[in-house]
């Protein structure tokens, strides 16, 4: 039988980033937290915490933290049906989720906000590229994710959300300066592009489809969808922009497509842990409904 006081201590250390802050959150001494985790490590036979600043979980530690998250969700469901078990006041449970930045900036944030406004949860949101959010699920760091991967992670279900449409766009002045002779491998190799981070392959994917080969792109790194739009309008570079974010700019002419009618559609999926949790089921239903309204059909 697992020691849930020790598991709670582990989750607090990882969530708070240190033994001292975990002790404050649990209303115990740092030595008590340290002792609980030491005993848990002895029980499982391996280290669970990398004692750095901030503290982080080992792979086994992350899986145990995920187990704690699932148990807390199940306890929340049970308290809803057995109010006598509920603590005084509102008991909120952590709900760790991963999402790609473009979904967060368009359709996902209103959905999540509406859910969290009426549910007893504290959302812990991680933002990563859609091709990498599945790794957060595999590691046990989150319980659900918007991802570009259809194949479910171990212990998870995968549901198609639809496709997000991107347009390769830049300001008219930028296009006139860099692509006066046309958009091809030569001009793309010289014109500055915009990428979200080093994981962002959307621009490269669009160029490969257009040119039928790899092209080394000069690039600015801007880890913000809103900054992407601002930079493109200002003439800093070209980039793949969510159509939903730049529709008004395309309409008023402050942005134009590099090549008309060459969108890139990126399929998205909702993956979540197979936990029999009413809270997670409710969130999943709301996410799927919002995606049907905001994205292209799968």
N, C-alpha and C positions, 0 to 999 in steps of 0.2 A: 504494500500500500504506500503510495506516495505521501510525503509530508507536505501538505498544502501551505503551511506557514513558511516552510523553506522555499517552496515554489513562488509564493507571493514576494518573498524577500528577493529572489532572483529577478523576478519581473520588475520589481521596484528599482533595483540597481541598474538594470539595462534601460528602463524607462527614464529614470532620473539622471543617469550618467555617472553617479558616484555612490559610495557606501554612505557618506554623510547625508546626502539629500534623500536617499532611500530611507534612512533611519528617521528623518524628520517626517516623511510621508507616512511611515508606518507607526510613528509615535513610540519608537524603541531606540535603544542606543546603537551606535555604529558597530560596537563589538558584538551585539546580539545579531545584527544582520550578517556580519562576517562569520559568526559561528554557524548560523543556519545554512549559509551557502557552503561552508567547508564540510559540514555533515552531509549535505546533498551531493557534493562532489565525491565524497568518499563512497556514498551509496551507489552512484552511477559509474564510478570508476574512472572519471576523466574531468578535466577542467571545464567549467561552465562559463567563466567570466575571464576576459582578457583585461587585466588590471592596468588600464591606461587612463588617460584623461581625454575624453570621457571613457568610462568603462564600456566595453562592448561584449556581446555574447559570442561564444564559440558556436560551431555548427550545432552541437548537441544542446547548448544553452538556448539557442534560438528556437529549436524544436520544443523544448520544455516551456519556453515563454509562449509559443503558439498554443500549446496545450492549456496553459493557464487562461489565455484569452478565450478559448472555446468553453472551458468550464465556467468562466464568469458569465458568458452569454447564456449558457444553459441555466445557471443559477438565477439569472435575471428573468428568464421565462418562468421558472418555477415560482419565483416570488409573485409573479403576476397572477398565478392561479392559486397560490397559498399566501395571501397577504400577511398572515401571522409570522411568516419567516422573514418578511422584509424588514430591514433596519429602519430606524426613524429617519425622516427626511427623504430626499430623492437620492436613490442609489444609482449612480451612473457607471457604466462599464466601458472600458477602452475598446475601440473598434478600429484596428489598424488596416488601412486601405492604401493601395498604390494605384496611380493613374498617370497617364501621359499628360504633358502640359497643355497640349492643344485641346484635348477633351475638357480639361479643367477650365480652360479659358472660354469655352463655348457652352456646351450643353450640360456638363457634369456638375459644375459648382451649384447651380440652382437646385438640381435634383438632390444633391447631398445636403444642402442647407435646409431644404424643406423636410427631409427625413430627420435630420438631427434636431430640428426645432421641436419636433413632437415625440422624439424617442429618448429614453434614458441612457444616452451614450455620450462618450467623449471621443470624437474622431481624431485619429492620428494619421495624417495624410502624408504619404511619400510620393514624390514626383520623379518620374524617370521616363526615358524613351519607351514607346509602346512595344518595342522589340525586346525590352529588358525588364519590364515590370513582372513578368512571369518568374524571374529569378527571386524576386521578393517573396513570392508564394512558395517557391521550392525551398528557400532558406527558412521558412517559418516566420519571417518578419511581419507578414501581413496575412489577413484572413480572406481578402478579396482584392481583385485587381481588374482594371481595364487594360487589356493587353492586345498585342497584334498576333499572338500565338493561339492557334486553334486547339492544339493538342493540350489536354488538361494536365496540369501538374499533378503529382501523386497526391491522392486524397482530396482532389478538387473536382468540381463540375465545370464544364465550359459551355457557354451559350453564345451564339452569334448576336452581335449588337447591330451590325450594319457597317457601312463604309463611310469614312470621312474623306471628303473630296478636297484635294489641294490644287492650287493653281501656281505655276511658276510666274512670278510677277515682279515688276520693278517700276520705278518712276519713268514717265515718258522721256525725260532728259537723260536718264541713265541708259535707256534702250537706244536712244539716238547716238549717244557717245560711244557705247561699247558694241552695239550690234547693228551699226549702219549698213554693214555688208551682209547681214544675215546672222542667224543663230546656228552655230556649228561648233565642232570640236575646237577649232582654232580660236574663235572669239570667246567661247566659254572658258578656255584655259587662261585667258587674260582678264576677264571681267570678275571683279570681287563678288563672291557669293556670301550668303548668310547661312549659318548653321546654329542649331540650338546648343549643341555641345559636341564632343568628339564622338559620341555614339550616334549622332544624327546622320542617317544615310539617305534621307529623302531626296536631297538635291542630286546626289550621286546616282540614285536609282532612276530619277527622271532623265538625267543626262545619258545614262546607258541605254535607256529605251529610245531616246531621240537619235543618238549618234551610233548606236550599236557597238560601242566599245567604251572602255574606261577612259575618263579624262581627269587629270589632276586639276582640281579646282582651287584657286586662291579663295580664302574664306575668312570672314569675320565670325567670331563666336559671340552669340547673344542669347543667354539662357532665359528668355522671356518672350512669349508669343506677342504680347503687346509691344515690346521693344522691336521685335521683328517687323511689325507693321510700320512703326514710326521710322525705323531705319530705312525701310524700302521706300517710303514716301519721300524721305529726305534725300534719296539718291545714294545711299551708302553702299547698296549692293542689291542683288536679286536673290530670291529665295522661294521655296515652296510654302505658300501661305494657306491656312484653312480658308476655304471659300466663305464660310460663315463669318469670318473675321474681316474679310476685305471686300465683301459684296458692295458696300457703299462706296469704297474707293474705286472699284472697277466701274461703278455706275457714273461717278463724277469725273473719271478720267485721271485722278491723281495716281492711280496705278494702272498698268496695262500688262497683259500677258506677253511673255517673251515669244511664245508661239501660240496663236489662237487655237482654242479647242484641243488642248493637249493636257487635260487634267490627269492627276494621279490619284486613284482611289485606293485608300488603305483600309482593309477590313479590320474591324475591332471585335473583341470578344470580352465577355464578362466571366471571369473565373472566380470561384469562391470555394472555401473549404466545405466539405460535406459534414457540416455540423447541423444537427437538428435544432436550429435556433430560429425562433419566430422573428427576432430582430433582423437577422441576416436574410431570412426569406423575404421579409417586407422590403428591405433595402433592394434586394435583387429584383423584385417585381417593379419597384419604382424606377430603377436604372434601366431595365428592359423597356418599360413604357416610354421613358424619356428618349431613349436611343431610337426607338421606332419613329418618333416625331422629328428628331433632329438629323438623323443620318440617312444615307441612301440605303435602300433595301439590300440585305445581305446577298 
